[in-house]
Amino acid sequence: MAPETLNLTEAARYLKLGYEAMQALFEQGLVPGVSLNQKHTLFLRSDLDAWIHETARRQAEERRHGVLPADRAVASPRARRTRRGMPKPDLDANERRLL
Protein backbone atom coordinates (compact mmCIF):
# COMPACT_ATOMS: atom_id res chain seq x y z
CA MET A 1 0.00 0.00 0.00
CA ALA A 2 1.31 3.46 -0.92
CA PRO A 3 2.12 5.87 1.93
CA GLU A 4 -0.41 8.64 2.59
CA THR A 5 2.26 11.33 3.05
CA LEU A 6 4.98 12.25 0.58
CA ASN A 7 8.07 14.40 0.95
CA LEU A 8 8.99 17.00 -1.66
CA THR A 9 10.99 14.57 -3.82
CA GLU A 10 8.28 11.89 -3.69
CA ALA A 11 5.54 14.44 -4.46
CA ALA A 12 7.51 15.73 -7.46
CA ARG A 13 7.93 12.17 -8.72
CA TYR A 14 4.22 11.46 -8.10
CA LEU A 15 3.21 14.51 -10.18
CA LYS A 16 5.93 13.74 -12.75
CA LEU A 17 7.64 17.10 -12.12
CA GLY A 18 11.18 18.10 -11.40
CA TYR A 19 12.17 18.85 -7.81
CA GLU A 20 12.58 22.59 -8.48
CA ALA A 21 9.22 22.87 -10.25
CA MET A 22 7.50 21.12 -7.33
CA GLN A 23 9.26 23.37 -4.85
CA ALA A 24 8.21 26.47 -6.83
CA LEU A 25 4.56 25.31 -6.89
CA PHE A 26 4.65 24.79 -3.13
CA GLU A 27 6.40 28.09 -2.37
CA GLN A 28 3.88 29.98 -4.53
CA GLY A 29 1.05 28.38 -2.57
CA LEU A 30 -0.35 26.59 -5.62
CA VAL A 31 0.00 23.05 -4.24
CA PRO A 32 -1.29 22.11 -0.78
CA GLY A 33 1.40 20.96 1.61
CA VAL A 34 2.92 21.67 5.00
CA SER A 35 6.42 22.86 5.79
CA LEU A 36 7.53 21.25 9.03
CA ASN A 37 10.86 23.07 9.06
CA GLN A 38 13.45 24.28 6.54
CA LYS A 39 14.28 20.74 5.38
CA HIS A 40 10.99 18.86 5.65
CA THR A 41 7.88 19.45 3.58
CA LEU A 42 5.01 16.97 3.52
CA PHE A 43 2.12 16.46 1.12
CA LEU A 44 -0.94 14.27 1.47
CA ARG A 45 -1.44 12.05 -1.56
CA SER A 46 -5.20 12.73 -1.41
CA ASP A 47 -4.55 16.53 -1.45
CA LEU A 48 -2.35 16.15 -4.53
CA ASP A 49 -5.04 14.07 -6.25
CA ALA A 50 -7.67 16.70 -5.41
CA TRP A 51 -5.34 19.46 -6.65
CA ILE A 52 -4.85 17.65 -9.97
CA HIS A 53 -8.63 17.27 -10.44
CA GLU A 54 -9.32 20.89 -9.48
CA THR A 55 -6.54 22.24 -11.72
CA ALA A 56 -7.63 20.10 -14.67
CA ARG A 57 -11.22 21.36 -14.38
CA ARG A 58 -10.10 24.99 -14.02
CA GLN A 59 -7.76 24.76 -17.01
CA ALA A 60 -10.46 23.16 -19.14
CA GLU A 61 -12.79 26.03 -18.23
CA GLU A 62 -10.06 28.58 -19.06
CA ARG A 63 -9.47 26.93 -22.44
CA ARG A 64 -13.21 27.12 -23.15
CA HIS A 65 -13.11 30.86 -22.41
CA GLY A 66 -9.91 31.49 -24.36
CA VAL A 67 -7.49 32.23 -21.51
CA LEU A 68 -3.92 32.02 -22.77
CA PRO A 69 -1.75 29.21 -21.36
CA ALA A 70 0.84 31.77 -20.22
CA ASP A 71 -1.67 33.11 -17.68
CA ARG A 72 -1.35 29.92 -15.64
CA ALA A 73 2.23 28.90 -16.40
CA VAL A 74 4.53 28.31 -13.47
CA ALA A 75 8.20 28.40 -14.34
CA SER A 76 10.83 26.81 -12.19
CA PRO A 77 13.49 29.15 -10.77
CA ARG A 78 16.00 27.77 -13.26
CA ALA A 79 13.69 28.47 -16.24
CA ARG A 80 13.48 32.17 -15.36
CA ARG A 81 17.21 32.71 -15.68
CA THR A 82 19.30 33.67 -18.67
CA ARG A 83 22.32 31.74 -19.88
CA ARG A 84 24.66 33.69 -17.60
CA GLY A 85 22.58 33.00 -14.50
CA MET A 86 21.09 36.48 -14.18
CA PRO A 87 17.32 36.78 -13.79
CA LYS A 88 15.48 38.11 -16.81
CA PRO A 89 14.15 41.64 -16.32
CA ASP A 90 10.43 42.05 -15.75
CA LEU A 91 9.71 44.54 -18.53
CA ASP A 92 5.99 44.70 -17.77
CA ALA A 93 6.68 45.73 -14.17
CA ASN A 94 9.03 48.45 -15.35
CA GLU A 95 6.39 49.82 -17.73
CA ARG A 96 3.76 49.79 -14.99
CA ARG A 97 6.11 51.77 -12.74
CA LEU A 98 6.56 54.43 -15.42
CA LEU A 99 2.80 54.94 -15.83
OpenMM code with the backbone's topology and positions (N, CA, C; nanometers):
from openmm import Vec3, app, unit

residues = "MET ALA PRO GLU THR LEU ASN LEU THR GLU ALA ALA ARG TYR LEU LYS LEU GLY TYR GLU ALA MET GLN ALA LEU PHE GLU GLN GLY LEU VAL PRO GLY VAL SER LEU ASN GLN LYS HIS THR LEU PHE LEU ARG SER ASP LEU ASP ALA TRP ILE HIS GLU THR ALA ARG ARG GLN ALA GLU GLU ARG ARG HIS GLY VAL LEU PRO ALA ASP ARG ALA VAL ALA SER PRO ARG ALA ARG ARG THR ARG ARG GLY MET PRO LYS PRO ASP LEU ASP ALA ASN GLU ARG ARG LEU LEU".split()
positions = [
    Vec3(0.0844, -0.1188, 0.0000),
    Vec3(0.0000, 0.0000, 0.0000),
    Vec3(0.0884, 0.1245, 0.0000),
    Vec3(0.0528, 0.2236, -0.0799),
    Vec3(0.1315, 0.3459, -0.0922),
    Vec3(0.1144, 0.4325, 0.0331),
    Vec3(0.2227, 0.5010, 0.0746),
    Vec3(0.2118, 0.5872, 0.1932),
    Vec3(0.1188, 0.7054, 0.1661),
    Vec3(0.0524, 0.7513, 0.2717),
    Vec3(-0.0406, 0.8639, 0.2593),
    Vec3(0.0319, 0.9975, 0.2492),
    Vec3(0.1510, 1.0078, 0.3102),
    Vec3(0.2263, 1.1329, 0.3052),
    Vec3(0.3492, 1.1164, 0.2161),
    Vec3(0.3831, 1.2247, 0.1477),
    Vec3(0.4978, 1.2252, 0.0575),
    Vec3(0.5870, 1.3442, 0.0919),
    Vec3(0.7176, 1.3254, 0.0800),
    Vec3(0.8074, 1.4395, 0.0949),
    Vec3(0.8151, 1.5126, -0.0390),
    Vec3(0.8935, 1.6177, -0.0457),
    Vec3(0.8993, 1.6999, -0.1663),
    Vec3(0.9459, 1.6198, -0.2885),
    Vec3(1.0470, 1.5381, -0.2718),
    Vec3(1.0986, 1.4567, -0.3819),
    Vec3(0.9949, 1.3556, -0.4286),
    Vec3(0.9294, 1.2890, -0.3341),
    Vec3(0.8278, 1.1893, -0.3689),
    Vec3(0.7065, 1.2548, -0.4356),
    Vec3(0.6672, 1.3733, -0.3858),
    Vec3(0.5535, 1.4444, -0.4455),
    Vec3(0.5869, 1.4870, -0.5880),
    Vec3(0.7087, 1.5346, -0.6106),
    Vec3(0.7508, 1.5726, -0.7458),
    Vec3(0.7455, 1.4519, -0.8382),
    Vec3(0.7951, 1.3401, -0.7917),
    Vec3(0.7933, 1.2174, -0.8718),
    Vec3(0.6489, 1.1735, -0.8985),
    Vec3(0.5626, 1.1846, -0.7973),
    Vec3(0.4218, 1.1456, -0.8104),
    Vec3(0.3510, 1.2306, -0.9160),
    Vec3(0.3822, 1.3612, -0.9197),
    Vec3(0.3205, 1.4510, -1.0175),
    Vec3(0.3987, 1.4563, -1.1485),
    Vec3(0.5077, 1.3792, -1.1551),
    Vec3(0.5930, 1.3741, -1.2747),
    Vec3(0.6508, 1.5120, -1.3073),
    Vec3(0.7001, 1.5785, -1.2012),
    Vec3(0.7639, 1.7095, -1.2125),
    Vec3(0.9069, 1.6992, -1.1642),
    Vec3(0.9856, 1.7989, -1.1975),
    Vec3(1.1182, 1.8100, -1.1401),
    Vec3(1.1089, 1.8629, -0.9979),
    Vec3(1.2140, 1.8412, -0.9213),
    Vec3(1.2168, 1.8850, -0.7814),
    Vec3(1.1956, 2.0365, -0.7719),
    Vec3(1.2674, 2.1134, -0.8548),
    Vec3(1.2579, 2.2595, -0.8479),
    Vec3(1.1197, 2.3101, -0.8876),
    Vec3(1.0571, 2.2467, -0.9852),
    Vec3(0.9223, 2.2870, -1.0251),
    Vec3(0.8235, 2.2603, -0.9117),
    Vec3(0.8379, 2.1458, -0.8455),
    Vec3(0.7502, 2.1125, -0.7331),
    Vec3(0.7704, 2.2109, -0.6191),
    Vec3(0.8950, 2.2426, -0.5915),
    Vec3(0.9264, 2.3371, -0.4848),
    Vec3(0.8672, 2.4747, -0.5170),
    Vec3(0.8758, 2.5172, -0.6428),
    Vec3(0.8205, 2.6466, -0.6833),
    Vec3(0.6686, 2.6475, -0.6668),
    Vec3(0.6016, 2.5396, -0.7065),
    Vec3(0.4564, 2.5312, -0.6893),
    Vec3(0.4186, 2.5424, -0.5426),
    Vec3(0.4931, 2.4747, -0.4558),
    Vec3(0.4645, 2.4787, -0.3128),
    Vec3(0.4902, 2.6188, -0.2564),
    Vec3(0.6047, 2.6773, -0.2905),
    Vec3(0.6404, 2.8091, -0.2370),
    Vec3(0.5446, 2.9183, -0.2833),
    Vec3(0.4854, 2.9020, -0.4020),
    Vec3(0.3883, 2.9985, -0.4528),
    Vec3(0.2486, 2.9728, -0.3966),
    Vec3(0.2341, 2.8684, -0.3175),
    Vec3(0.1055, 2.8375, -0.2571),
    Vec3(0.0058, 2.7749, -0.3529),
    Vec3(0.0538, 2.7178, -0.4623),
    Vec3(-0.0345, 2.6587, -0.5616),
    Vec3(-0.0671, 2.5127, -0.5327),
    Vec3(0.0200, 2.4450, -0.4587),
    Vec3(-0.0005, 2.3047, -0.4244),
    Vec3(-0.0117, 2.2944, -0.2728),
    Vec3(-0.1141, 2.2231, -0.2223),
    Vec3(-0.1293, 2.2113, -0.0775),
    Vec3(-0.0226, 2.1223, -0.0158),
    Vec3(0.0382, 2.1711, 0.0894),
    Vec3(0.1403, 2.0959, 0.1614),
    Vec3(0.1721, 2.1678, 0.2900),
    Vec3(0.2547, 2.1065, 0.3722),
    Vec3(0.2916, 2.1669, 0.4996),
    Vec3(0.4434, 2.1640, 0.5142),
    Vec3(0.4993, 2.2767, 0.5541),
    Vec3(0.6421, 2.2862, 0.5788),
    Vec3(0.6642, 2.2649, 0.7277),
    Vec3(0.7288, 2.1548, 0.7620),
    Vec3(0.7528, 2.1247, 0.9031),
    Vec3(0.8705, 2.2041, 0.9573),
    Vec3(0.9698, 2.2236, 0.8744),
    Vec3(1.0855, 2.3066, 0.9060),
    Vec3(1.1558, 2.3356, 0.7735),
    Vec3(1.2774, 2.3885, 0.7770),
    Vec3(1.3449, 2.4275, 0.6537),
    Vec3(1.3780, 2.3093, 0.5633),
    Vec3(1.3865, 2.1899, 0.6180),
    Vec3(1.4276, 2.0743, 0.5381),
    Vec3(1.3150, 1.9760, 0.5094),
    Vec3(1.2029, 1.9872, 0.5778),
    Vec3(1.0988, 1.8861, 0.5647),
    Vec3(0.9653, 1.9478, 0.5242),
    Vec3(0.9176, 1.9040, 0.4096),
    Vec3(0.7879, 1.9450, 0.3583),
    Vec3(0.7089, 1.8184, 0.3291),
    Vec3(0.5836, 1.8156, 0.3720),
    Vec3(0.5006, 1.6967, 0.3518),
    Vec3(0.3756, 1.7314, 0.2727),
    Vec3(0.3318, 1.6348, 0.1930),
    Vec3(0.2119, 1.6461, 0.1124),
    Vec3(0.1270, 1.5223, 0.1363),
    Vec3(-0.0037, 1.5408, 0.1427),
    Vec3(-0.0944, 1.4265, 0.1474),
    Vec3(-0.1251, 1.3848, 0.0039),
    Vec3(-0.1162, 1.2570, -0.0220),
    Vec3(-0.1444, 1.2050, -0.1563),
    Vec3(-0.2863, 1.2448, -0.1991),
    Vec3(-0.3813, 1.2378, -0.1068),
    Vec3(-0.5203, 1.2730, -0.1406),
    Vec3(-0.5319, 1.4214, -0.1761),
    Vec3(-0.4537, 1.5097, -0.1102),
    Vec3(-0.4548, 1.6526, -0.1446),
    Vec3(-0.3981, 1.6753, -0.2842),
    Vec3(-0.2930, 1.6019, -0.3196),
    Vec3(-0.2349, 1.6154, -0.4532),
    Vec3(-0.3327, 1.5670, -0.5595),
    Vec3(-0.4029, 1.4568, -0.5311),
    Vec3(-0.5036, 1.4074, -0.6248),
    Vec3(-0.6146, 1.5102, -0.6440),
    Vec3(-0.6620, 1.5682, -0.5330),
    Vec3(-0.7674, 1.6697, -0.5407),
    Vec3(-0.7180, 1.7928, -0.6163),
    Vec3(-0.5921, 1.8308, -0.5950),
    Vec3(-0.5340, 1.9465, -0.6653),
    Vec3(-0.5284, 1.9210, -0.8157),
    Vec3(-0.4902, 1.7991, -0.8548),
    Vec3(-0.4851, 1.7645, -0.9969),
    Vec3(-0.6247, 1.7767, -1.0579),
    Vec3(-0.7257, 1.7213, -0.9914),
    Vec3(-0.8628, 1.7268, -1.0437),
    Vec3(-0.9118, 1.8712, -1.0540),
    Vec3(-0.8884, 1.9492, -0.9499),
    Vec3(-0.9320, 2.0893, -0.9477),
    Vec3(-0.8617, 2.1698, -1.0575),
    Vec3(-0.7319, 2.1506, -1.0715),
    Vec3(-0.6540, 2.2238, -1.1716),
    Vec3(-0.6961, 2.1846, -1.3123),
    Vec3(-0.7203, 2.0564, -1.3347),
    Vec3(-0.7630, 2.0104, -1.4672),
    Vec3(-0.8975, 2.0718, -1.5043),
    Vec3(-0.9899, 2.0764, -1.4105),
    Vec3(-1.1216, 2.1362, -1.4381),
    Vec3(-1.1087, 2.2855, -1.4650),
    Vec3(-1.0279, 2.3551, -1.3839),
    Vec3(-1.0102, 2.4992, -1.4021),
    Vec3(-0.9444, 2.5298, -1.5367),
    Vec3(-0.8431, 2.4525, -1.5732),
    Vec3(-0.7756, 2.4761, -1.7006),
    Vec3(-0.8676, 2.4465, -1.8185),
    Vec3(-0.9511, 2.3446, -1.8072),
    Vec3(-1.0462, 2.3156, -1.9141),
    Vec3(-1.1433, 2.4321, -1.9300),
    Vec3(-1.1888, 2.4874, -1.8197),
    Vec3(-1.2791, 2.6035, -1.8233),
    Vec3(-1.2086, 2.7242, -1.8843),
    Vec3(-1.0823, 2.7459, -1.8493),
    Vec3(-1.0060, 2.8576, -1.9059),
    Vec3(-0.9885, 2.8396, -2.0569),
    Vec3(-0.9622, 2.7176, -2.0998),
    Vec3(-0.9474, 2.6927, -2.2437),
    Vec3(-1.0780, 2.7216, -2.3166),
    Vec3(-1.1908, 2.6850, -2.2544),
    Vec3(-1.3211, 2.7119, -2.3150),
    Vec3(-1.3448, 2.8618, -2.3318),
    Vec3(-1.2912, 2.9407, -2.2375),
    Vec3(-1.3113, 3.0858, -2.2409),
    Vec3(-1.1947, 3.1596, -2.3050),
    Vec3(-1.0997, 3.0871, -2.3601),
    Vec3(-0.9913, 3.1487, -2.4363),
    Vec3(-0.8812, 3.2127, -2.3549),
    Vec3(-0.8595, 3.1701, -2.2313),
    Vec3(-0.7492, 3.2231, -2.1511),
    Vec3(-0.6196, 3.1642, -2.2041),
    Vec3(-0.5199, 3.2475, -2.2228),
    Vec3(-0.3921, 3.2019, -2.2767),
    Vec3(-0.3197, 3.1125, -2.1779),
    Vec3(-0.2496, 3.0101, -2.2255),
    Vec3(-0.1750, 2.9214, -2.1362),
    Vec3(-0.0729, 2.9953, -2.0513),
    Vec3(-0.0174, 3.1049, -2.0989),
    Vec3(0.0843, 3.1774, -2.0220),
    Vec3(0.0267, 3.2345, -1.8931),
    Vec3(-0.1036, 3.2554, -1.8872),
    Vec3(-0.1668, 3.3106, -1.7678),
    Vec3(-0.1596, 3.2156, -1.6494),
    Vec3(-0.1403, 3.0873, -1.6743),
    Vec3(-0.1351, 2.9915, -1.5638),
    Vec3(-0.0008, 2.9198, -1.5543),
    Vec3(0.0937, 2.9585, -1.6374),
    Vec3(0.2227, 2.8898, -1.6403),
    Vec3(0.3000, 2.9183, -1.5122),
    Vec3(0.3667, 2.8175, -1.4640),
    Vec3(0.4534, 2.8307, -1.3474),
    Vec3(0.5912, 2.7832, -1.3893),
    Vec3(0.6836, 2.8746, -1.3923),
    Vec3(0.8197, 2.8402, -1.4336),
    Vec3(0.9033, 2.8066, -1.3116),
    Vec3(0.9909, 2.7128, -1.3278),
    Vec3(1.0827, 2.6814, -1.2189),
    Vec3(1.1846, 2.7933, -1.2076),
    Vec3(1.2492, 2.8087, -1.0919),
    Vec3(1.3485, 2.9153, -1.0766),
    Vec3(1.4569, 2.9092, -1.1835),
    Vec3(1.4962, 2.7908, -1.2247),
    Vec3(1.6000, 2.7771, -1.3261),
    Vec3(1.5512, 2.8279, -1.4620),
    Vec3(1.4233, 2.8067, -1.4950),
    Vec3(1.3694, 2.8469, -1.6245),
    Vec3(1.3611, 2.9981, -1.6393),
    Vec3(1.3592, 3.0722, -1.5284),
    Vec3(1.3476, 3.2172, -1.5356),
    Vec3(1.4825, 3.2855, -1.5514),
    Vec3(1.5890, 3.2111, -1.5618),
    Vec3(1.7215, 3.2707, -1.5682),
    Vec3(1.7772, 3.2681, -1.7099),
    Vec3(1.8652, 3.3628, -1.7371),
    Vec3(1.9300, 3.3672, -1.8668),
    Vec3(2.0480, 3.2710, -1.8663),
    Vec3(2.1188, 3.2648, -1.9773),
    Vec3(2.2323, 3.1736, -1.9876),
    Vec3(2.3417, 3.2054, -1.8866),
    Vec3(2.3591, 3.3313, -1.8524),
    Vec3(2.4661, 3.3693, -1.7596),
    Vec3(2.4227, 3.3633, -1.6135),
    Vec3(2.3023, 3.3166, -1.5875),
    Vec3(2.2575, 3.3003, -1.4499),
    Vec3(2.1890, 3.4223, -1.3914),
    Vec3(2.1760, 3.5281, -1.4672),
    Vec3(2.1092, 3.6477, -1.4176),
    Vec3(1.9597, 3.6363, -1.4457),
    Vec3(1.8755, 3.6828, -1.3526),
    Vec3(1.7319, 3.6777, -1.3788),
    Vec3(1.6949, 3.7686, -1.4953),
    Vec3(1.5951, 3.7279, -1.5714),
    Vec3(1.5481, 3.8110, -1.6810),
    Vec3(1.4727, 3.9308, -1.6238),
    Vec3(1.4859, 4.0478, -1.6848),
    Vec3(1.4151, 4.1643, -1.6325),
    Vec3(1.2646, 4.1520, -1.6556),
    Vec3(1.1882, 4.2038, -1.5621),
    Vec3(1.0426, 4.2049, -1.5749),
    Vec3(1.0040, 4.3355, -1.6432),
    Vec3(0.9965, 4.3338, -1.7753),
    Vec3(0.9706, 4.4542, -1.8535),
    Vec3(0.8316, 4.5097, -1.8272),
    Vec3(0.7347, 4.4230, -1.8049),
    Vec3(0.5992, 4.4697, -1.7769),
    Vec3(0.5940, 4.5484, -1.6466),
    Vec3(0.6651, 4.5016, -1.5455),
    Vec3(0.6678, 4.5727, -1.4166),
    Vec3(0.7334, 4.7085, -1.4338),
    Vec3(0.8387, 4.7159, -1.5127),
    Vec3(0.9034, 4.8447, -1.5352),
    Vec3(0.8102, 4.9423, -1.6053),
    Vec3(0.7339, 4.8940, -1.7031),
    Vec3(0.6394, 4.9819, -1.7729),
    Vec3(0.5301, 5.0285, -1.6799),
    Vec3(0.4809, 4.9396, -1.5926),
    Vec3(0.3757, 4.9789, -1.4989),
    Vec3(0.4259, 5.0865, -1.4032),
    Vec3(0.5529, 5.0773, -1.3641),
    Vec3(0.6109, 5.1772, -1.2745),
    Vec3(0.6177, 5.3136, -1.3402),
    Vec3(0.6413, 5.3167, -1.4700),
    Vec3(0.6559, 5.4428, -1.5417),
    Vec3(0.5214, 5.5112, -1.5626),
    Vec3(0.4129, 5.4354, -1.5594),
    Vec3(0.2797, 5.4940, -1.5827),
    Vec3(0.2260, 5.5676, -1.4648),
] * unit.nanometer
topology = app.Topology()
chain = topology.addChain("A")
for resn in residues:
    res = topology.addResidue(resn, chain)
    for name in ("N", "CA", "C"):
        topology.addAtom(name, app.Element.getBySymbol(name[0]), res)
